[in-house]
Structure formats: structure tokens, C-alpha cells
Amino acid sequence: MPNPELACTPDWRRTGNSYFPVAAMVDGQWWVLRINCFPDHALWTLFVNGEPRFDIDDTPPSWGKPSDPSAPLLDQQAAWEALGPVRDLVAYGSEVGDPCDNPFCCG
């Protein structure tokens, strides 16, 4: 499987951050989803321990509903730890050194 993460079952928690709304601890690694300016870009970008893994529009059923507003909230320390490596990667493409600067989708 090219993206083994698609077969996992993360237990998403809300972070309180509008750009990176959910995170999950999976096998000792922080997974963080960035919500992008859809449909100009993929809906989500998955980061694992701060490293970009892939973009995705439709989350697999095993992931549940990451954007569920009833998901539990991470405590502040855990959210700080999870978001630390990605905090400055808000713009789509910034994770590869090419941040989107289109004022209509990312401006």
C-alpha cells in the first residue's frame, strides 16, 4: 500500500487551531491534518511528526470524521506538542517550500 496511513484508525482530537483542526497520536507519532482551501487545493494535508505525507480529499472510513465538532479537545500541552512542527506551514505548499500566494484561495 503506497500510503499505509490510510489503513490506520486514528483517534482524532480537536486542537483549537483553525488551520490544523485535529491531531491524533498514532503509534507514538503525532498525526496532524491541515485543512486547505478546497476545491483549489486538496481538502486535507496529513503531517506525521511534522513531515508532510500526502494530500487527500476523501478520508478513508477507518479515519472516521476528522472534522466532527463533537470530537474531544486535546489538552493545551498535547496540542502545543502536536502542532509545534507544523505551526508555520499554514499555506498550502509551504511544506515543500512553495507556499500558495493566490489571494483568491490562500490570501
mmCIF file of the C-alpha atoms, coordinates in Angstrom:
data_MODEL
# 
_entry.id   MODEL 
# 
loop_
_atom_site.group_PDB 
_atom_site.id 
_atom_site.type_symbol 
_atom_site.label_atom_id 
_atom_site.label_alt_id 
_atom_site.label_comp_id 
_atom_site.label_asym_id 
_atom_site.label_entity_id 
_atom_site.label_seq_id 
_atom_site.pdbx_PDB_ins_code 
_atom_site.Cartn_x 
_atom_site.Cartn_y 
_atom_site.Cartn_z 
_atom_site.occupancy 
_atom_site.B_iso_or_equiv 
_atom_site.pdbx_formal_charge 
_atom_site.auth_seq_id 
_atom_site.auth_comp_id 
_atom_site.auth_asym_id 
_atom_site.auth_atom_id 
_atom_site.pdbx_PDB_model_num 
ATOM 1   C CA . MET A 1 1   ? 0.000   0.000  0.000  1.00 0.00 ? 1   MET A CA 1 
ATOM 2   C CA . PRO A 1 2   ? 1.567   3.319  -1.034 1.00 0.00 ? 2   PRO A CA 1 
ATOM 3   C CA . ASN A 1 3   ? 0.130   5.189  1.978  1.00 0.00 ? 3   ASN A CA 1 
ATOM 4   C CA . PRO A 1 4   ? -0.088  2.787  4.939  1.00 0.00 ? 4   PRO A CA 1 
ATOM 5   C CA . GLU A 1 5   ? -1.673  5.576  6.997  1.00 0.00 ? 5   GLU A CA 1 
ATOM 6   C CA . LEU A 1 6   ? -4.902  5.047  5.048  1.00 0.00 ? 6   LEU A CA 1 
ATOM 7   C CA . ALA A 1 7   ? -5.441  1.708  6.823  1.00 0.00 ? 7   ALA A CA 1 
ATOM 8   C CA . CYS A 1 8   ? -4.947  3.135  10.339 1.00 0.00 ? 8   CYS A CA 1 
ATOM 9   C CA . THR A 1 9   ? -7.660  4.178  12.754 1.00 0.00 ? 9   THR A CA 1 
ATOM 10  C CA . PRO A 1 10  ? -6.584  7.487  14.297 1.00 0.00 ? 10  PRO A CA 1 
ATOM 11  C CA . ASP A 1 11  ? -8.454  8.780  17.321 1.00 0.00 ? 11  ASP A CA 1 
ATOM 12  C CA . TRP A 1 12  ? -8.783  12.409 16.217 1.00 0.00 ? 12  TRP A CA 1 
ATOM 13  C CA . ARG A 1 13  ? -8.865  15.163 18.809 1.00 0.00 ? 13  ARG A CA 1 
ATOM 14  C CA . ARG A 1 14  ? -9.627  18.820 18.201 1.00 0.00 ? 14  ARG A CA 1 
ATOM 15  C CA . THR A 1 15  ? -6.641  21.139 18.605 1.00 0.00 ? 15  THR A CA 1 
ATOM 16  C CA . GLY A 1 16  ? -8.369  24.509 18.865 1.00 0.00 ? 16  GLY A CA 1 
ATOM 17  C CA . ASN A 1 17  ? -6.401  25.683 15.799 1.00 0.00 ? 17  ASN A CA 1 
ATOM 18  C CA . SER A 1 18  ? -8.416  26.650 12.714 1.00 0.00 ? 18  SER A CA 1 
ATOM 19  C CA . TYR A 1 19  ? -5.654  25.695 10.233 1.00 0.00 ? 19  TYR A CA 1 
ATOM 20  C CA . PHE A 1 20  ? -4.742  22.401 11.903 1.00 0.00 ? 20  PHE A CA 1 
ATOM 21  C CA . PRO A 1 21  ? -8.063  21.458 13.487 1.00 0.00 ? 21  PRO A CA 1 
ATOM 22  C CA . VAL A 1 22  ? -7.316  17.872 14.504 1.00 0.00 ? 22  VAL A CA 1 
ATOM 23  C CA . ALA A 1 23  ? -4.455  15.687 15.640 1.00 0.00 ? 23  ALA A CA 1 
ATOM 24  C CA . ALA A 1 24  ? -4.043  12.104 16.796 1.00 0.00 ? 24  ALA A CA 1 
ATOM 25  C CA . MET A 1 25  ? -1.287  10.136 18.475 1.00 0.00 ? 25  MET A CA 1 
ATOM 26  C CA . VAL A 1 26  ? -0.745  7.020  16.332 1.00 0.00 ? 26  VAL A CA 1 
ATOM 27  C CA . ASP A 1 27  ? 1.947   4.521  17.295 1.00 0.00 ? 27  ASP A CA 1 
ATOM 28  C CA . GLY A 1 28  ? 3.862   7.206  19.189 1.00 0.00 ? 28  GLY A CA 1 
ATOM 29  C CA . GLN A 1 29  ? 3.730   9.724  16.333 1.00 0.00 ? 29  GLN A CA 1 
ATOM 30  C CA . TRP A 1 30  ? 1.659   12.874 16.054 1.00 0.00 ? 30  TRP A CA 1 
ATOM 31  C CA . TRP A 1 31  ? -0.626  12.958 13.057 1.00 0.00 ? 31  TRP A CA 1 
ATOM 32  C CA . VAL A 1 32  ? -1.931  16.412 12.200 1.00 0.00 ? 32  VAL A CA 1 
ATOM 33  C CA . LEU A 1 33  ? -4.404  17.350 9.490  1.00 0.00 ? 33  LEU A CA 1 
ATOM 34  C CA . ARG A 1 34  ? -4.194  20.775 7.877  1.00 0.00 ? 34  ARG A CA 1 
ATOM 35  C CA . ILE A 1 35  ? -7.405  21.943 6.278  1.00 0.00 ? 35  ILE A CA 1 
ATOM 36  C CA . ASN A 1 36  ? -6.723  23.546 2.910  1.00 0.00 ? 36  ASN A CA 1 
ATOM 37  C CA . CYS A 1 37  ? -8.622  25.926 0.643  1.00 0.00 ? 37  CYS A CA 1 
ATOM 38  C CA . PHE A 1 38  ? -10.786 23.348 -1.104 1.00 0.00 ? 38  PHE A CA 1 
ATOM 39  C CA . PRO A 1 39  ? -11.505 22.987 -4.052 1.00 0.00 ? 39  PRO A CA 1 
ATOM 40  C CA . ASP A 1 40  ? -8.457  24.958 -5.194 1.00 0.00 ? 40  ASP A CA 1 
ATOM 41  C CA . HIS A 1 41  ? -6.292  22.520 -3.242 1.00 0.00 ? 41  HIS A CA 1 
ATOM 42  C CA . ALA A 1 42  ? -6.824  19.129 -1.669 1.00 0.00 ? 42  ALA A CA 1 
ATOM 43  C CA . LEU A 1 43  ? -9.151  19.295 1.335  1.00 0.00 ? 43  LEU A CA 1 
ATOM 44  C CA . TRP A 1 44  ? -6.556  17.932 3.787  1.00 0.00 ? 44  TRP A CA 1 
ATOM 45  C CA . THR A 1 45  ? -2.800  17.523 4.099  1.00 0.00 ? 45  THR A CA 1 
ATOM 46  C CA . LEU A 1 46  ? -1.583  14.869 6.520  1.00 0.00 ? 46  LEU A CA 1 
ATOM 47  C CA . PHE A 1 47  ? 1.581   15.529 8.526  1.00 0.00 ? 47  PHE A CA 1 
ATOM 48  C CA . VAL A 1 48  ? 3.222   12.822 10.604 1.00 0.00 ? 48  VAL A CA 1 
ATOM 49  C CA . ASN A 1 49  ? 5.584   14.219 13.250 1.00 0.00 ? 49  ASN A CA 1 
ATOM 50  C CA . GLY A 1 50  ? 5.776   17.424 11.210 1.00 0.00 ? 50  GLY A CA 1 
ATOM 51  C CA . GLU A 1 51  ? 6.617   15.714 7.917  1.00 0.00 ? 51  GLU A CA 1 
ATOM 52  C CA . PRO A 1 52  ? 4.125   16.007 5.050  1.00 0.00 ? 52  PRO A CA 1 
ATOM 53  C CA . ARG A 1 53  ? 2.816   12.615 3.968  1.00 0.00 ? 53  ARG A CA 1 
ATOM 54  C CA . PHE A 1 54  ? 0.108   13.266 1.361  1.00 0.00 ? 54  PHE A CA 1 
ATOM 55  C CA . ASP A 1 55  ? -2.905  15.338 0.374  1.00 0.00 ? 55  ASP A CA 1 
ATOM 56  C CA . ILE A 1 56  ? -6.372  13.838 0.481  1.00 0.00 ? 56  ILE A CA 1 
ATOM 57  C CA . ASP A 1 57  ? -9.908  14.939 -0.351 1.00 0.00 ? 57  ASP A CA 1 
ATOM 58  C CA . ASP A 1 58  ? -11.889 11.991 0.973  1.00 0.00 ? 58  ASP A CA 1 
ATOM 59  C CA . THR A 1 59  ? -10.749 10.498 4.242  1.00 0.00 ? 59  THR A CA 1 
ATOM 60  C CA . PRO A 1 60  ? -10.922 6.702  4.431  1.00 0.00 ? 60  PRO A CA 1 
ATOM 61  C CA . PRO A 1 61  ? -13.727 5.199  6.519  1.00 0.00 ? 61  PRO A CA 1 
ATOM 62  C CA . SER A 1 62  ? -11.202 3.985  9.112  1.00 0.00 ? 62  SER A CA 1 
ATOM 63  C CA . TRP A 1 63  ? -10.393 7.631  9.875  1.00 0.00 ? 63  TRP A CA 1 
ATOM 64  C CA . GLY A 1 64  ? -13.947 8.420  10.934 1.00 0.00 ? 64  GLY A CA 1 
ATOM 65  C CA . LYS A 1 65  ? -14.934 12.063 10.589 1.00 0.00 ? 65  LYS A CA 1 
ATOM 66  C CA . PRO A 1 66  ? -11.904 14.194 11.452 1.00 0.00 ? 66  PRO A CA 1 
ATOM 67  C CA . SER A 1 67  ? -13.901 17.428 11.335 1.00 0.00 ? 67  SER A CA 1 
ATOM 68  C CA . ASP A 1 68  ? -16.560 16.191 13.777 1.00 0.00 ? 68  ASP A CA 1 
ATOM 69  C CA . PRO A 1 69  ? -17.130 19.118 16.167 1.00 0.00 ? 69  PRO A CA 1 
ATOM 70  C CA . SER A 1 70  ? -18.022 16.681 18.949 1.00 0.00 ? 70  SER A CA 1 
ATOM 71  C CA . ALA A 1 71  ? -14.517 15.144 18.948 1.00 0.00 ? 71  ALA A CA 1 
ATOM 72  C CA . PRO A 1 72  ? -12.749 15.600 22.287 1.00 0.00 ? 72  PRO A CA 1 
ATOM 73  C CA . LEU A 1 73  ? -10.378 18.532 22.689 1.00 0.00 ? 73  LEU A CA 1 
ATOM 74  C CA . LEU A 1 74  ? -6.656  17.888 23.178 1.00 0.00 ? 74  LEU A CA 1 
ATOM 75  C CA . ASP A 1 75  ? -5.221  19.406 26.322 1.00 0.00 ? 75  ASP A CA 1 
ATOM 76  C CA . GLN A 1 76  ? -3.113  22.520 25.706 1.00 0.00 ? 76  GLN A CA 1 
ATOM 77  C CA . GLN A 1 77  ? 0.243   20.820 26.239 1.00 0.00 ? 77  GLN A CA 1 
ATOM 78  C CA . ALA A 1 78  ? -0.557  17.977 23.806 1.00 0.00 ? 78  ALA A CA 1 
ATOM 79  C CA . ALA A 1 79  ? -1.886  20.423 21.196 1.00 0.00 ? 79  ALA A CA 1 
ATOM 80  C CA . TRP A 1 80  ? 1.275   22.538 21.552 1.00 0.00 ? 80  TRP A CA 1 
ATOM 81  C CA . GLU A 1 81  ? 3.438   19.437 21.080 1.00 0.00 ? 81  GLU A CA 1 
ATOM 82  C CA . ALA A 1 82  ? 1.448   18.144 18.102 1.00 0.00 ? 82  ALA A CA 1 
ATOM 83  C CA . LEU A 1 83  ? 1.317   21.491 16.287 1.00 0.00 ? 83  LEU A CA 1 
ATOM 84  C CA . GLY A 1 84  ? 4.861   22.673 17.041 1.00 0.00 ? 84  GLY A CA 1 
ATOM 85  C CA . PRO A 1 85  ? 6.487   21.242 13.898 1.00 0.00 ? 85  PRO A CA 1 
ATOM 86  C CA . VAL A 1 86  ? 3.700   22.418 11.553 1.00 0.00 ? 86  VAL A CA 1 
ATOM 87  C CA . ARG A 1 87  ? 2.709   25.729 13.096 1.00 0.00 ? 87  ARG A CA 1 
ATOM 88  C CA . ASP A 1 88  ? 4.397   27.772 10.329 1.00 0.00 ? 88  ASP A CA 1 
ATOM 89  C CA . LEU A 1 89  ? 3.077   25.594 7.478  1.00 0.00 ? 89  LEU A CA 1 
ATOM 90  C CA . VAL A 1 90  ? -0.349  27.198 7.194  1.00 0.00 ? 90  VAL A CA 1 
ATOM 91  C CA . ALA A 1 91  ? -0.274  27.983 3.454  1.00 0.00 ? 91  ALA A CA 1 
ATOM 92  C CA . TYR A 1 92  ? -0.809  25.095 1.075  1.00 0.00 ? 92  TYR A CA 1 
ATOM 93  C CA . GLY A 1 93  ? 2.550   24.098 -0.408 1.00 0.00 ? 93  GLY A CA 1 
ATOM 94  C CA . SER A 1 94  ? 4.594   25.724 2.363  1.00 0.00 ? 94  SER A CA 1 
ATOM 95  C CA . GLU A 1 95  ? 5.650   22.251 3.491  1.00 0.00 ? 95  GLU A CA 1 
ATOM 96  C CA . VAL A 1 96  ? 7.602   21.863 0.227  1.00 0.00 ? 96  VAL A CA 1 
ATOM 97  C CA . GLY A 1 97  ? 8.924   25.438 0.126  1.00 0.00 ? 97  GLY A CA 1 
ATOM 98  C CA . ASP A 1 98  ? 6.336   26.697 -2.380 1.00 0.00 ? 98  ASP A CA 1 
ATOM 99  C CA . PRO A 1 99  ? 3.507   28.334 -0.403 1.00 0.00 ? 99  PRO A CA 1 
ATOM 100 C CA . CYS A 1 100 ? 0.416   29.280 -2.342 1.00 0.00 ? 100 CYS A CA 1 
ATOM 101 C CA . ASP A 1 101 ? 0.095   33.040 -2.585 1.00 0.00 ? 101 ASP A CA 1 
ATOM 102 C CA . ASN A 1 102 ? -3.071  33.185 -4.694 1.00 0.00 ? 102 ASN A CA 1 
ATOM 103 C CA . PRO A 1 103 ? -5.252  35.809 -2.967 1.00 0.00 ? 103 PRO A CA 1 
ATOM 104 C CA . PHE A 1 104 ? -8.427  34.006 -4.055 1.00 0.00 ? 104 PHE A CA 1 
ATOM 105 C CA . CYS A 1 105 ? -7.714  30.722 -2.292 1.00 0.00 ? 105 CYS A CA 1 
ATOM 106 C CA . CYS A 1 106 ? -4.907  31.274 0.203  1.00 0.00 ? 106 CYS A CA 1 
ATOM 107 C CA . GLY A 1 107 ? -4.670  35.031 0.565  1.00 0.00 ? 107 GLY A CA 1 
# 
